[in-house]
Amino acid sequence: MADDALGLVGGLGIERAHFVGLSKGGMVGQALGARHGDRLISLTLCSTACHMAPKDLWDARVRTAREQGMGALVDAVVERWFTPAFRNSSDPAIRRVREIVQRRGLETFRAATAAIDLQTYIFDEDDAGRQEADPSPMRGDVQRPPERAKLR
């Protein structure tokens, strides 16, 4: 996926670019930084990791969505993404995220989980040690404590 992103930027005639990656996009950004850091002006990573949850967890989520619909995943997604205080607030973002997750199609969700599996496979711990870009990690996910946002 990092090579796809690089191909898109190159196809648009852009030599160097700022890259902001959120969640799966952050995984792509990490691979870009490790392999093509010279093509990045800056790299901002938010709520991401170089390794995601095990495949069986993602498979279980896809199975739940297939059997019960995407709505069955909404509460768990909101709980993972937002702090208790924010979840209990009246902020319209909570309602909007719930709607987005519920509307997401099963095939889109399955493709996203497959992309995570592939990205995890092609971006390993050795890539993290070869990071060429100077990333700016941002923590916004309650499942990723601040110490996991530090770079080696």
ROSE-352766 format. One record per residue: residue number from 0; residue in one letter; x, y, z of N, C-alpha, C, O, CB in turn. Coordinates in steps of 0.001 Angstrom, whole numbers, plus 500000, padded with zeros to 6 digits. Atoms other than C-alpha are relative to their C-alpha. Glycine has a CB too. Example, Ala and Ser with C-alpha at 12.3 -4.5 7.8 and 13.67 -1.06 7.14 Angstrom:
REM ROSE-352766
(r 0,a,(500890,498810,500000),(512300,495500,507800),(500900,501200,500000),(501936,501181,500665),(499008,500027,501246)),
(r 1,s,(499180,498810,499940),(513670,498940,507140),(499230,501090,500730),(499739,502198,500899),(500414,500462,498585)),
//
This chain:
REM ROSE-352766
(r 0,m,(500819,498810,500000),(500000,500000,500000),(500866,501258,500000),(500480,502278,499430),(499067,499996,501200)),
(r 1,a,(499105,498847,500023),(502929,502340,500615),(500463,500282,498580),(500539,501438,498162),(501209,499767,500919)),
(r 2,d,(499581,499809,501391),(504119,501757,497067),(498863,500550,499147),(499101,501331,498226),(500502,498679,499411)),
(r 3,d,(501161,499445,500704),(500584,502460,495811),(499881,501498,500260),(499648,502278,499337),(498707,499281,500433)),
(r 4,a,(500078,498577,499650),(500547,505779,497685),(501112,500775,499304),(500885,501869,498787),(500089,500194,501532)),
(r 5,l,(498872,499353,500667),(503978,506636,496313),(499750,500104,498497),(500083,501114,497878),(501301,499227,500271)),
(r 6,g,(500331,499964,501429),(502814,505735,492799),(498981,501074,499677),(499080,501739,498645),(499476,498654,499549)),
(r 7,l,(501012,498961,500209),(499806,508022,493142),(500644,501382,500039),(500400,502213,499164),(498887,499899,501065)),
(r 8,v,(499331,498697,499873),(501937,510945,494320),(500902,500245,498790),(500905,501337,498220),(500830,500068,501315)),
(r 9,g,(499129,499865,501175),(504473,510304,491548),(499205,500232,498732),(499603,501030,497883),(500865,498763,499839)),
(r 10,g,(500851,499838,501172),(501695,509999,488971),(499421,501394,499884),(499104,501857,498788),(498888,498999,500035)),
(r 11,l,(500490,498621,500001),(500489,513440,489990),(501127,501003,499798),(500895,502212,499796),(499275,500299,501301)),
(r 12,g,(498856,499127,500231),(503983,514814,489385),(500520,500674,501261),(501186,501707,501181),(499637,501043,499003)),
(r 13,i,(499559,499420,498726),(504650,515500,493075),(501251,499261,500454),(501216,498050,500674),(498872,499917,501091)),
(r 14,e,(498730,500612,499597),(508269,514872,494072),(500026,499653,501485),(500398,498544,501868),(501156,500932,499674)),
(r 15,r,(499986,500189,498544),(507907,515301,497849),(498682,500524,500557),(498101,501472,500029),(501225,500732,500666)),
(r 16,a,(501287,499604,499455),(504839,515588,500030),(499969,499841,501516),(500768,499104,502093),(498884,499185,499365)),
(r 17,h,(500332,500226,498601),(503549,515902,503571),(499069,498797,500019),(498213,498669,499144),(499336,501277,500674)),
(r 18,f,(500888,501155,499897),(501881,512662,504672),(499440,499943,501410),(500189,499956,502387),(500743,498680,499643)),
(r 19,v,(500681,500172,498719),(499326,512368,507461),(499272,498673,499939),(498447,498451,499052),(499011,501189,500308)),
(r 20,g,(500632,501313,499988),(498267,508845,508352),(499254,499764,501295),(499819,499883,502383),(501034,498910,499791)),
(r 21,l,(500848,500309,498856),(495405,507967,510667),(499653,498516,499943),(499150,498036,498926),(498707,500887,500011)),
(r 22,s,(500341,501417,499891),(494978,504342,511793),(500700,499209,498894),(501929,499153,498868),(498465,499798,499926)),
(r 23,k,(499372,500764,501088),(495553,502181,508693),(500885,500891,499136),(501918,500450,498634),(498930,499329,499129)),
(r 24,g,(499176,499057,500754),(496855,505265,506906),(501334,500253,500683),(502338,500519,500023),(499261,501313,499815)),
(r 25,g,(498749,499869,499256),(499445,505565,509653),(500926,498823,499750),(502147,498976,499735),(499718,500128,501486)),
(r 26,m,(499180,501164,500345),(500602,502044,508862),(500664,500219,498644),(501835,499893,498449),(499144,498706,499982)),
(r 27,v,(499451,499681,501317),(501046,503138,505259),(501109,501039,500151),(502169,500916,499538),(498886,500519,499043)),
(r 28,g,(499000,498956,499780),(502908,506242,506447),(501285,499466,500594),(502373,499906,500221),(499443,501062,500897)),
(r 29,q,(498799,500590,499416),(505282,504173,508549),(500825,499275,498948),(502050,499395,498915),(499628,499040,501124)),
(r 30,a,(499287,500701,501071),(506143,501996,505571),(500615,501000,499024),(501737,500802,498557),(499049,499039,499252)),
(r 31,l,(499436,498954,500875),(506591,505120,503410),(501253,500597,500625),(502273,500757,499954),(498957,501114,499734)),
(r 32,g,(498849,499411,499323),(508916,506635,505997),(501194,499070,500037),(502336,499510,499902),(499629,500391,501399)),
(r 33,a,(498911,500976,499928),(510940,503442,506289),(500641,499759,498645),(501851,499556,498549),(499491,498688,500562)),
(r 34,r,(499500,500387,501317),(511272,502837,502576),(500268,501167,499054),(501109,501070,498160),(499029,499079,499362)),
(r 35,h,(499904,498882,500942),(510913,506230,500892),(500004,501335,500742),(499383,502295,500287),(498837,499958,498992)),
(r 36,g,(499996,498784,499195),(511602,508851,503557),(500476,501228,499252),(500083,502348,499578),(500851,499802,501196)),
(r 37,d,(499507,498870,500786),(513413,511006,501022),(498896,500666,499182),(499077,501787,498707),(501110,499540,499076)),
(r 38,r,(501123,499447,500761),(510049,511555,499273),(499019,500763,500889),(498047,501339,500399),(499267,498885,499270)),
(r 39,l,(500906,499355,499053),(508426,512963,502435),(500590,501292,500540),(501758,501341,500929),(499676,499057,501149)),
(r 40,i,(499623,498750,499338),(508578,516546,503658),(499767,499834,501491),(500590,500242,502311),(499192,501216,499437)),
(r 41,s,(500320,500284,498602),(506890,515491,506891),(499129,498756,500044),(498496,498373,499060),(499282,501213,500681)),
(r 42,l,(500788,501204,499789),(505221,512426,508318),(499314,500118,501352),(499981,500157,502386),(500886,498716,499924)),
(r 43,t,(500775,499906,498768),(502440,512694,510903),(499191,498730,500142),(498442,498352,499241),(499079,501256,500006)),
(r 44,l,(500665,501278,499743),(501122,509488,512448),(499062,500163,501182),(499458,500680,502227),(501034,498869,500268)),
(r 45,c,(500990,499850,498938),(497959,509365,514533),(499236,498690,500210),(498719,498098,499262),(499021,501145,499666)),
(r 46,s,(500772,501189,499616),(496363,506431,516371),(500315,498815,499101),(499433,498258,498448),(498503,500300,499950)),
(r 47,t,(499555,501070,500875),(498384,503804,514577),(501027,499147,500728),(501455,499485,501832),(500585,500565,498690)),
(r 48,a,(498976,500887,499461),(500816,500994,515242),(500644,499266,498839),(500055,499164,497762),(499403,498998,501038)),
(r 49,c,(499368,500749,501087),(503297,499000,513205),(499462,498577,499945),(499625,497889,498937),(501528,499981,500172)),
(r 50,h,(500657,501310,499988),(501469,495828,514226),(498638,500180,500641),(498522,500768,501716),(500853,498923,500768)),
(r 51,m,(501359,499884,499486),(497743,495629,514736),(499619,498710,500721),(500424,497789,500856),(499000,500306,498855)),
(r 52,a,(500507,501169,499282),(495631,493132,516625),(500151,498740,499138),(500199,498828,497911),(498516,500209,500398)),
(r 53,p,(499828,501250,500752),(496027,489471,515643),(498869,499766,498989),(497748,500245,499161),(500074,498819,500967)),
(r 54,k,(500949,500269,501075),(494274,488229,512514),(498709,499367,500514),(497633,499681,500006),(500636,499096,498965)),
(r 55,d,(501216,500655,499520),(491850,486063,514498),(499026,500999,500614),(497814,500791,500554),(500349,498925,501021)),
(r 56,l,(500887,498961,499465),(490497,489181,516234),(499244,500685,498861),(498036,500903,498953),(500808,501045,500815)),
(r 57,w,(500641,499361,501154),(489824,490845,512857),(499015,499052,499337),(497934,499463,498914),(501053,500461,498983)),
(r 58,d,(500910,500984,500582),(488309,487631,511521),(498706,499915,500814),(497621,499797,500246),(500678,498617,499927)),
(r 59,a,(501189,500047,499135),(485943,487559,514531),(499121,501230,499770),(497895,501122,499763),(500414,499911,501491)),
(r 60,r,(500784,498787,500268),(484894,491157,513847),(499271,499895,498667),(498108,500286,498561),(500907,501241,500004)),
(r 61,v,(500647,500176,501312),(484189,490356,510197),(498853,498999,500122),(497782,499210,499551),(501031,499517,498929)),
(r 62,r,(501056,501002,499800),(482202,487280,511252),(498789,500622,500701),(497647,500378,500310),(500537,498804,500824)),
(r 63,t,(501088,499314,499297),(480158,489393,513695),(499235,500902,499043),(498004,500906,499035),(500548,500822,501184)),
(r 64,a,(500650,499092,500954),(479472,491965,510977),(499185,499218,498976),(498084,499630,498611),(501047,500873,499283)),
(r 65,r,(500712,500807,500991),(478477,489260,508504),(498715,499416,500598),(497671,499392,499946),(500909,498868,499477)),
(r 66,e,(501144,500661,499378),(476140,487546,510967),(498979,500972,500593),(497780,500694,500584),(500482,499072,501074)),
(r 67,q,(500893,499098,499270),(474701,490570,512809),(499885,501389,499383),(499078,502205,499828),(500472,500132,501410)),
(r 68,g,(500004,498673,500612),(475388,493553,510555),(501043,500903,500647),(501513,500635,501752),(498612,500635,500110)),
(r 69,m,(498967,499079,499518),(477817,496442,510986),(499597,500679,501303),(500455,501059,502099),(500297,501054,498943)),
(r 70,g,(500465,499369,498767),(475652,497903,513740),(500475,499285,501255),(500597,499898,502316),(498503,500065,500002)),
(r 71,a,(499533,500771,498848),(476865,495113,516028),(501407,500415,500444),(501824,500095,501557),(499982,498516,499669)),
(r 72,l,(498633,499577,499672),(480366,496657,515939),(500078,501430,500529),(501115,501843,501046),(500877,499873,498781)),
(r 73,v,(499975,498568,499710),(479392,500267,516633),(500457,500305,501423),(501372,501107,501612),(498630,500593,499773)),
(r 74,d,(499652,499679,498614),(479586,500277,520435),(501470,499727,500297),(502135,500525,500958),(499125,499202,500958)),
(r 75,a,(498596,500339,499754),(482964,498535,520488),(500942,500997,499325),(501971,501355,499897),(500298,498580,499502)),
(r 76,v,(499168,499018,500701),(484399,500963,517910),(500033,501311,500781),(501102,501877,501008),(499472,500241,498563)),
(r 77,v,(500065,498741,499253),(483211,504006,519842),(500772,499877,501319),(501439,500823,501739),(498525,500396,500273)),
(r 78,e,(499275,500206,498739),(484619,502538,523060),(501509,500008,499779),(502249,500550,500600),(499576,498678,500651)),
(r 79,r,(498554,500019,500292),(488037,501932,521450),(500521,501377,499618),(501646,501735,499968),(500301,499012,498876)),
(r 80,w,(499514,498748,500573),(488244,505326,519785),(499916,501197,500935),(500688,502143,500786),(499240,500300,498767)),
(r 81,f,(500236,498797,499188),(487016,507708,522479),(500082,499702,501497),(499746,498606,501945),(498630,500599,499668)),
(r 82,t,(499947,500127,498552),(487594,508259,526171),(498583,499942,500559),(497642,500380,499897),(500790,501174,500628)),
(r 83,p,(501343,500040,499403),(484668,507623,528543),(499362,501388,500101),(498175,501545,499814),(500069,499371,501385)),
(r 84,a,(500560,498647,499856),(484241,511359,529189),(499471,500517,498662),(498387,501098,498603),(501066,500970,500558)),
(r 85,f,(500440,499509,501304),(484036,512156,525478),(498798,499197,499495),(497867,499760,498919),(501153,499929,498983)),
(r 86,r,(501134,500842,500423),(481727,509192,524771),(498711,500449,500676),(497642,500400,500068),(500273,498515,500324)),
(r 87,n,(501189,499602,499238),(479343,510474,527458),(499611,501459,499781),(498617,501931,500333),(500232,499761,501471)),
(r 88,s,(500327,498600,500284),(479402,514034,526162),(498922,500057,498919),(498519,499034,498366),(501269,500792,499555)),
(r 89,s,(501003,499830,501058),(476877,515446,523743),(500640,500428,498681),(499961,500945,497794),(498951,501030,500426)),
(r 90,d,(499296,499599,501214),(479522,516058,521088),(499416,499263,498786),(499277,498041,498815),(501519,499715,500133)),
(r 91,p,(500591,500637,501192),(478010,515413,517628),(500948,499025,499296),(500500,498213,498487),(499567,501067,499017)),
(r 92,a,(499051,500918,500633),(481192,513587,516583),(499682,498550,500359),(499857,497655,499532),(501439,500344,500418)),
(r 93,i,(500333,501361,499578),(480082,510543,518577),(498870,499442,499129),(498960,498322,498626),(499594,499975,501497)),
(r 94,r,(501117,500433,500837),(476791,510331,516700),(500458,499765,498567),(500057,498788,497935),(498871,501038,500031)),
(r 95,r,(499515,500100,501386),(478556,510875,513379),(500834,498733,499799),(500660,498032,498802),(500835,501245,499631)),
(r 96,v,(499177,501209,500114),(481110,508103,513995),(499117,498760,500047),(499324,497815,499285),(501059,499947,501126)),
(r 97,r,(500914,501132,499915),(478334,505735,515018),(499292,499782,498654),(499154,498645,498203),(498966,500226,501127)),
(r 98,e,(500679,500097,501300),(476506,506493,511746),(500945,499479,498918),(500557,498643,498102),(499436,501371,499586)),
(r 99,i,(499027,500413,501016),(479649,506047,509643),(500289,498505,500117),(500296,497790,499116),(501310,500812,500138)),
(r 100,v,(499708,501425,499810),(480467,502660,511169),(498795,499163,499589),(498952,498140,498923),(500383,499706,501473)),
(r 101,q,(501208,500761,500319),(476871,501479,510824),(499761,499934,498490),(499297,498914,497979),(498785,500624,500695)),
(r 102,r,(500237,499952,501450),(476708,502530,507158),(501067,499286,499187),(500833,498908,498039),(499914,501428,499546)),
(r 103,r,(498908,500635,500742),(480040,500998,506199),(499545,498618,499545),(498983,497853,500329),(501295,499900,500871)),
(r 104,g,(500403,501298,500531),(479421,498010,503981),(500913,498884,500467),(502085,499109,500771),(499975,500040,498493)),
(r 105,l,(499231,501166,499567),(480563,494537,504934),(501212,499777,499103),(502301,499499,499606),(499116,498749,500007)),
(r 106,e,(498866,500237,500911),(482747,494192,501825),(501097,501042,500203),(502282,500719,500117),(499525,500018,498533)),
(r 107,t,(499011,498955,499723),(484449,497516,502571),(500764,499665,501268),(501986,499802,501321),(499323,501382,500128)),
(r 108,f,(499371,500376,498732),(485118,496364,506131),(500927,498805,499798),(502045,498798,500313),(498928,499673,501064)),
(r 109,r,(499147,501167,500262),(486452,493005,504932),(501261,500405,499237),(502349,499916,499538),(499223,498931,499207)),
(r 110,a,(498830,499547,500757),(488746,494740,502438),(500973,500757,500900),(502187,500604,500770),(499567,500889,498824)),
(r 111,a,(499141,499253,499082),(490051,497058,505162),(500756,499062,500928),(501940,499274,501190),(499174,500993,500819)),
(r 112,t,(499308,500941,499125),(490834,494148,507463),(501045,499202,499226),(502106,498887,499764),(498998,499052,500664)),
(r 113,a,(499010,500689,500828),(492582,492337,504615),(501207,500900,499753),(502343,500425,499724),(499378,499562,498660)),
(r 114,a,(498897,499054,500196),(494648,495478,503994),(500863,500086,501252),(502086,500186,501154),(499459,501394,499633)),
(r 115,i,(499230,499996,498752),(495665,495531,507659),(500881,498758,500055),(502062,498839,500391),(499057,500058,501239)),
(r 116,d,(499242,501248,499975),(496728,491904,507410),(501183,500076,499037),(502296,499689,499391),(499092,498806,499642)),
(r 117,l,(498934,499876,500989),(498743,492594,504256),(501035,501017,500457),(502235,500760,500361),(499427,500400,498634)),
(r 118,q,(499071,498962,499565),(500261,495801,505644),(500846,499491,501159),(502047,499759,501206),(499239,501278,500408)),
(r 119,t,(499245,500542,498884),(501257,494019,508859),(501056,499032,499489),(502169,498973,500012),(499066,499303,501003)),
(r 120,y,(499079,500972,500566),(502876,491334,506768),(501182,500688,499308),(502318,500230,499426),(499266,499096,499014)),
(r 121,i,(498918,499370,500762),(504880,493737,504602),(500753,501059,500780),(501794,501527,500320),(499451,500611,498753)),
(r 122,f,(499300,499012,499178),(505844,496177,507365),(500336,499344,501321),(499460,499147,502163),(499142,501294,500215)),
(r 123,d,(499627,500712,498789),(507813,494470,510083),(500901,500855,500882),(501198,502002,500548),(500695,498690,499652)),
(r 124,e,(499182,499273,499032),(509957,495502,513039),(501292,500518,499366),(501791,501571,499765),(500327,499101,501192)),
(r 125,d,(498775,499545,500646),(513023,495752,510778),(499792,501322,499276),(500695,502157,499238),(500504,498948,499025)),
(r 126,d,(500298,498737,500665),(511322,498537,508809),(500039,501155,500990),(500530,502236,500663),(498633,499936,499317)),
(r 127,a,(500023,498927,499002),(510824,500548,512006),(501405,500471,500316),(501614,501657,500568),(499304,499533,501281)),
(r 128,g,(498610,499620,499736),(514581,500497,512578),(500638,500744,498854),(501679,501376,499035),(500813,498786,500310)),
(r 129,r,(499447,499329,501181),(515171,501854,509062),(499260,501294,499682),(499409,501838,498587),(499948,499071,498796)),
(r 130,q,(500814,498803,500254),(512833,504836,509420),(500892,501135,499485),(501822,501560,500170),(499248,500442,501295)),
(r 131,e,(499227,498922,500588),(514209,507530,507116),(499382,501358,500266),(500097,502347,500427),(500140,499786,498521)),
(r 132,a,(500684,498739,499744),(511584,510204,507686),(500011,500291,501496),(500269,499398,502303),(498551,499963,499461)),
(r 133,d,(500055,499591,498596),(511263,512141,510951),(498533,500152,500383),(497980,501246,500274),(500795,501338,500246)),
(r 134,p,(501441,499941,499751),(507712,511263,512034),(499634,500774,501250),(500427,500891,502185),(499450,498619,500103)),
(r 135,s,(500571,499313,498851),(505560,513250,514434),(498807,499177,500478),(497709,499316,499938),(499578,501474,499642)),
(r 136,p,(501135,500811,499552),(503431,510759,516367),(498999,500823,500792),(499369,501718,501552),(500486,498831,500844)),
(r 137,m,(501084,499365,499250),(500078,511900,517719),(499166,498888,500591),(498858,497914,499904),(499129,500953,499097)),
(r 138,r,(500809,501027,499357),(498069,509885,520197),(498574,500500,500108),(498333,501574,500658),(500563,499629,501395)),
(r 139,g,(501388,499605,499898),(494312,510017,519889),(499089,498814,500229),(497869,498945,500133),(499580,500735,498766)),
(r 140,d,(500761,501233,499866),(493200,506462,520547),(500196,499492,501416),(501334,499332,501857),(500441,498930,498943)),
(r 141,v,(499880,500393,498599),(492444,505304,524084),(500685,498656,500172),(501115,498331,501279),(498639,499957,500640)),
(r 142,q,(499325,501289,499892),(493919,501884,523312),(501506,500115,499858),(502219,499141,500099),(499469,499055,498963)),
(r 143,r,(498555,499848,500192),(497357,503281,522604),(500528,501018,501003),(500417,502224,500786),(500333,500440,498539)),
(r 144,p,(499497,499075,498981),(498965,504736,525729),(501154,500841,499469),(501795,500461,498489),(500448,499230,501242)),
(r 145,p,(498958,499093,500480),(501436,507633,525359),(501349,499344,499782),(502052,499692,498834),(500160,501116,500956)),
(r 146,e,(498680,500617,500169),(504487,505416,525827),(500092,499197,498707),(501198,498959,498221),(500315,499097,501188)),
(r 147,r,(499960,500716,501271),(503491,503473,522690),(500112,500945,498819),(500318,500492,497693),(498769,499139,499848)),
(r 148,a,(499864,499028,501078),(503610,506688,520653),(501437,500460,499836),(501756,501168,498881),(499105,501193,500254)),
(r 149,k,(498591,499605,500101),(507325,507151,521305),(500668,499230,498897),(500356,498064,498657),(500738,499776,501325)),
(r 150,l,(499269,500625,501093),(509641,506406,518443),(501352,499522,500508),(501942,500106,501417),(500174,500981,498816)),
(r 151,r,(498694,500517,499589),(512766,504347,518756),(501098,500833,499426),(502274,500553,499662),(500175,498556,499580)),
//
